[in-house]
Each structure stands twice: as C-alpha cells, then as structure tokens.
C-alpha cells in the first residue's frame, strides 16, 4: 500500500514541474484525478489505508510522512509561483481536496472535476490574505 501511495503522490509532483504557473499546475493535479473513479482498486486501497491508519500507529506514521512530504513539495512549488507565506496552508487545502474528491467520487460518480479545478485555480491566482503587518 505504501509503495502504491508513494507512486500515486509522485505522479502529480512530476507534472507540476512542467507547469509554468500555479493555475496550470492545478489543471495537472485535477487531471491526475481523472484516472480514478473512486471505486477503482487504487482509490479503494487508499481509502482502506486511511481507515487502517487510524488503528495502526506504524501505518499512520508512514502514511503521514508520505502525505507530509507531498505537501512540503507542493508548498515549495506554490512558493516558487508567488503564494508566499500562504504556501503551506494552500498545500494542505489542495492535498485535502484531492483526497476528498477521491472519496466523494466513490460515493457519487457524478462529481465533476472541471468545476473543482475552477475553484482551485482561483485559490492560487489570489493568494489568501494574511494579517501580518496589518493593524487590528
């Protein structure tokens, strides 16, 4: 399972390297999801792994390290494309969105990826505001 998860996380990171900007990178991330229905063997394996990790500390630690590494790489990529201080938070939101979309597609195959990509592109076009340096 960990080998499958590692391979699954490496694929979008490789595609991000080809993206000239953050919105195009979002399209690449969402494009990777297109291969997974939510009921395919890989999706089901990951859903089961997440559940099993709640009961198995060693699995939780290893899976958390994989996900943490993915988010760190994603945050670095976002930082290079102008997300600044919000890079880590945006990376968490993107990673959680990817996981959530896979879960939702397993329950509702009508979930469409294009509208989700549109929302996420807006997120990276307009980095979240921070309160640093502002009064009040």
Buried (B, 14 or more C-beta within 10 A) or exposed (E): BEEEBEEBBBEBBEBBEEBEEBBBBBBBBBEBBEEBBBEEEBBBBBBEBBEEBEEEEEBBEBBEEBBEBBBEBBBBBBBEBEBEEBBBBBBBBBBEBBBEBBBBBBEEEEBEBEEBBEEBBEBBEEBEEEEEEEEE
